[in-house]
Amino acid sequence: MSASVDRKFLERAFALARRVQPRATSPNPRVGCVLVKGGRVVAEGAHLGFGKAHAEPNALSRAKGRAAGATAYVTMEPCAHFPGKKTPSCAETLAAAGVARVVCGSLDPNPEVAGRGLAVLRRAGARTVRLPEFQAEAEELNRGFYSRMRRGRPWVILKTALSLDGKAAAASGESRWVTGKPARTAVHRMRAELDAILVGAGTVLADDPALTAHGAGSDPLRVVLSGRRRLPRGSRVFDGSAPTLTYRDKCGHVDLGLVLHDLAARGVGTLLVEGGPTVHAAFLRAGLVDEARIFLAPKLLSGADDPNTAPRLKTPNVSRLGGDWLIEGTL
């Protein structure tokens, strides 16, 4: 087939994978598969959930014997067998179905697979093609999986909410709520899409947060860096509504690299660091932040005792000045 046709059907496979909720397959990746024969789609499928059939066997089951001689378009290299693997090899399954050609967007970053799936298919007589222009899309789709496989740690997202004058709390120390309800709703959706959320002891003691998705989806694993500080067992973070991990250190200096390595070993691919400025600074100094999501409220907290009654800009206007932003408005 032509390169443009290959790109079209591989884009369709990516669209299938993106329909799956980000955490549904965790710690495994989201994958889509489209089977094409004679220029027409025979069947398609996606990996819908952890422990469920992978995308390739899902598509093959819908093909009902029409897969022989077809081209399989898969977002990621079909998996090969390795010690400890719990599901059948998708590469062997495609080969057994008589698929003649496989086009993928990326090799599997798992070092146990990494090219072995395509080698299985070639030994069975199938042609294999990888389209490198889809590599970035493949990594964006499953950034947590790629991070775990390549770096042995989760993809780390630093999240904070600030006022225009750079404050996360009012002068009184009160920090609820810097941002409005729509922003908080967006944070709840974010939590539902990520594997774990992390804060420090200071946040637990000051705000007593639940750190849940508040009904926006399944709750993430809650992670607390407590250092030497003992936290009240009645804190909402220990309410049993979602699992909680606590990392302590008798010297008070929790090794963030070891924490991330341990979380990755537990299957955590994406981590939202919501802690306060001390935790944020520690992650930034260690070079362990991959992405930042900053919510900016059009209010001024300096000198205010309550974030909800702090002076607020009316109809703020946002302009871009080179690499900076100008936010202006009347009070």
VENWOMO-V282400 format. One record per residue. RES is the residue in three letters. PSI is psi as a letter, one per 40 degrees, with the letter a starting at -180 (999 if undefined). NEAR is the number of other C-alpha atoms within 10 Angstrom. Layout:
# VENWOMO-V282400
res=RES psi=PSI near=NEAR
res=RES psi=PSI near=NEAR
This chain:
# VENWOMO-V282400
res=MET psi=i near=8
res=SER psi=i near=6
res=ALA psi=d near=8
res=SER psi=d near=9
res=VAL psi=d near=11
res=ASP psi=d near=18
res=ARG psi=d near=18
res=LYS psi=d near=11
res=PHE psi=d near=23
res=LEU psi=d near=24
res=GLU psi=d near=20
res=ARG psi=d near=19
res=ALA psi=d near=27
res=PHE psi=d near=25
res=ALA psi=d near=16
res=LEU psi=d near=22
res=ALA psi=d near=25
res=ARG psi=d near=16
res=ARG psi=e near=12
res=VAL psi=h near=17
res=GLN psi=h near=15
res=PRO psi=d near=20
res=ARG psi=e near=22
res=ALA psi=d near=17
res=THR psi=e near=18
res=SER psi=h near=21
res=PRO psi=e near=20
res=ASN psi=i near=18
res=PRO psi=i near=26
res=ARG psi=h near=30
res=VAL psi=i near=28
res=GLY psi=i near=30
res=CYS psi=h near=33
res=VAL psi=h near=29
res=LEU psi=h near=30
res=VAL psi=h near=23
res=LYS psi=h near=17
res=GLY psi=f near=10
res=GLY psi=e near=12
res=ARG psi=i near=10
res=VAL psi=h near=15
res=VAL psi=d near=21
res=ALA psi=i near=20
res=GLU psi=i near=25
res=GLY psi=i near=25
res=ALA psi=i near=27
res=HIS psi=h near=25
res=LEU psi=e near=21
res=GLY psi=i near=19
res=PHE psi=h near=15
res=GLY psi=e near=13
res=LYS psi=i near=11
res=ALA psi=i near=17
res=HIS psi=i near=27
res=ALA psi=d near=25
res=GLU psi=d near=27
res=PRO psi=d near=22
res=ASN psi=d near=20
res=ALA psi=d near=24
res=LEU psi=d near=25
res=SER psi=d near=14
res=ARG psi=d near=15
res=ALA psi=d near=19
res=LYS psi=f near=10
res=GLY psi=e near=11
res=ARG psi=e near=18
res=ALA psi=d near=24
res=ALA psi=h near=18
res=GLY psi=e near=16
res=ALA psi=i near=23
res=THR psi=h near=28
res=ALA psi=h near=31
res=TYR psi=h near=31
res=VAL psi=h near=30
res=THR psi=d near=34
res=MET psi=i near=26
res=GLU psi=h near=27
res=PRO psi=h near=33
res=CYS psi=i near=27
res=ALA psi=i near=24
res=HIS psi=i near=18
res=PHE psi=i near=12
res=PRO psi=h near=6
res=GLY psi=e near=6
res=LYS psi=h near=11
res=LYS psi=e near=9
res=THR psi=i near=13
res=PRO psi=i near=15
res=SER psi=h near=20
res=CYS psi=d near=22
res=ALA psi=d near=25
res=GLU psi=d near=19
res=THR psi=d near=18
res=LEU psi=d near=27
res=ALA psi=d near=21
res=ALA psi=d near=13
res=ALA psi=e near=17
res=GLY psi=e near=20
res=VAL psi=h near=26
res=ALA psi=d near=21
res=ARG psi=i near=22
res=VAL psi=h near=24
res=VAL psi=h near=25
res=CYS psi=i near=27
res=GLY psi=e near=26
res=SER psi=i near=24
res=LEU psi=i near=22
res=ASP psi=h near=25
res=PRO psi=e near=18
res=ASN psi=h near=14
res=PRO psi=e near=10
res=GLU psi=e near=16
res=VAL psi=c near=18
res=ALA psi=g near=17
res=GLY psi=e near=18
res=ARG psi=d near=20
res=GLY psi=d near=21
res=LEU psi=d near=27
res=ALA psi=d near=17
res=VAL psi=d near=21
res=LEU psi=d near=26
res=ARG psi=d near=17
res=ARG psi=d near=10
res=ALA psi=e near=17
res=GLY psi=e near=14
res=ALA psi=i near=19
res=ARG psi=i near=16
res=THR psi=i near=17
res=VAL psi=h near=15
res=ARG psi=h near=19
res=LEU psi=g near=16
res=PRO psi=e near=13
res=GLU psi=e near=11
res=PHE psi=e near=18
res=GLN psi=d near=17
res=ALA psi=d near=12
res=GLU psi=d near=16
res=ALA psi=d near=23
res=GLU psi=d near=18
res=GLU psi=d near=11
res=LEU psi=d near=19
res=ASN psi=f near=24
res=ARG psi=d near=19
res=GLY psi=d near=28
res=PHE psi=d near=29
res=TYR psi=d near=22
res=SER psi=d near=20
res=ARG psi=d near=24
res=MET psi=d near=18
res=ARG psi=d near=13
res=ARG psi=e near=12
res=GLY psi=f near=18
res=ARG psi=i near=27
res=PRO psi=i near=31
res=TRP psi=h near=26
res=VAL psi=h near=24
res=ILE psi=h near=19
res=LEU psi=h near=22
res=LYS psi=h near=17
res=THR psi=i near=18
res=ALA psi=h near=22
res=LEU psi=i near=20
res=SER psi=i near=22
res=LEU psi=d near=18
res=ASP psi=f near=13
res=GLY psi=f near=14
res=LYS psi=i near=19
res=ALA psi=e near=24
res=ALA psi=i near=21
res=ALA psi=i near=22
res=ALA psi=d near=15
res=SER psi=e near=13
res=GLY psi=e near=14
res=GLU psi=h near=17
res=SER psi=e near=21
res=ARG psi=h near=14
res=TRP psi=h near=17
res=VAL psi=d near=27
res=THR psi=i near=20
res=GLY psi=a near=12
res=LYS psi=d near=10
res=PRO psi=d near=9
res=ALA psi=d near=15
res=ARG psi=d near=16
res=THR psi=d near=15
res=ALA psi=d near=14
res=VAL psi=d near=20
res=HIS psi=d near=19
res=ARG psi=d near=19
res=MET psi=d near=17
res=ARG psi=d near=24
res=ALA psi=d near=23
res=GLU psi=e near=21
res=LEU psi=i near=24
res=ASP psi=d near=26
res=ALA psi=i near=26
res=ILE psi=h near=26
res=LEU psi=h near=22
res=VAL psi=i near=23
res=GLY psi=i near=23
res=ALA psi=d near=21
res=GLY psi=d near=19
res=THR psi=d near=19
res=VAL psi=d near=22
res=LEU psi=d near=14
res=ALA psi=d near=11
res=ASP psi=e near=14
res=ASP psi=f near=15
res=PRO psi=i near=14
res=ALA psi=d near=16
res=LEU psi=f near=24
res=THR psi=i near=24
res=ALA psi=e near=21
res=HIS psi=f near=16
res=GLY psi=e near=11
res=ALA psi=e near=16
res=GLY psi=a near=16
res=SER psi=i near=18
res=ASP psi=i near=23
res=PRO psi=i near=26
res=LEU psi=h near=20
res=ARG psi=h near=22
res=VAL psi=h near=23
res=VAL psi=h near=21
res=LEU psi=h near=26
res=SER psi=e near=22
res=GLY psi=b near=18
res=ARG psi=e near=15
res=ARG psi=h near=15
res=ARG psi=h near=10
res=LEU psi=i near=16
res=PRO psi=h near=12
res=ARG psi=e near=9
res=GLY psi=e near=9
res=SER psi=i near=14
res=ARG psi=d near=16
res=VAL psi=e near=23
res=PHE psi=f near=18
res=ASP psi=e near=12
res=GLY psi=e near=8
res=SER psi=d near=12
res=ALA psi=i near=16
res=PRO psi=i near=14
res=THR psi=h near=18
res=LEU psi=h near=15
res=THR psi=h near=16
res=TYR psi=h near=15
res=ARG psi=i near=18
res=ASP psi=h near=13
res=LYS psi=d near=10
res=CYS psi=e near=8
res=GLY psi=e near=12
res=HIS psi=g near=12
res=VAL psi=h near=16
res=ASP psi=h near=15
res=LEU psi=d near=16
res=GLY psi=d near=14
res=LEU psi=d near=11
res=VAL psi=d near=15
res=LEU psi=d near=21
res=HIS psi=d near=16
res=ASP psi=d near=15
res=LEU psi=d near=23
res=ALA psi=d near=24
res=ALA psi=d near=14
res=ARG psi=e near=10
res=GLY psi=e near=17
res=VAL psi=h near=25
res=GLY psi=d near=30
res=THR psi=h near=29
res=LEU psi=h near=27
res=LEU psi=h near=27
res=VAL psi=h near=22
res=GLU psi=e near=19
res=GLY psi=a near=22
res=GLY psi=a near=18
res=PRO psi=d near=14
res=THR psi=d near=13
res=VAL psi=d near=21
res=HIS psi=d near=19
res=ALA psi=d near=12
res=ALA psi=d near=14
res=PHE psi=d near=18
res=LEU psi=d near=13
res=ARG psi=d near=10
res=ALA psi=e near=11
res=GLY psi=f near=9
res=LEU psi=e near=19
res=VAL psi=h near=19
res=ASP psi=d near=12
res=GLU psi=i near=12
res=ALA psi=h near=13
res=ARG psi=h near=12
res=ILE psi=h near=11
res=PHE psi=h near=18
res=LEU psi=h near=18
res=ALA psi=h near=22
res=PRO psi=f near=24
res=LYS psi=i near=24
res=LEU psi=h near=22
res=LEU psi=e near=28
res=SER psi=h near=18
res=GLY psi=e near=11
res=ALA psi=i near=17
res=ASP psi=d near=16
res=ASP psi=h near=18
res=PRO psi=d near=26
res=ASN psi=e near=18
res=THR psi=e near=12
res=ALA psi=i near=18
res=PRO psi=h near=15
res=ARG psi=i near=19
res=LEU psi=h near=17
res=LYS psi=h near=12
res=THR psi=g near=11
res=PRO psi=i near=14
res=ASN psi=h near=12
res=VAL psi=h near=11
res=SER psi=i near=10
res=ARG psi=h near=9
res=LEU psi=g near=8
res=GLY psi=b near=6
res=GLY psi=e near=5
res=ASP psi=i near=7
res=TRP psi=i near=10
res=LEU psi=h near=10
res=ILE psi=h near=12
res=GLU psi=i near=15
res=GLY psi=i near=12
res=THR psi=i near=9
res=LEU psi=999 near=12
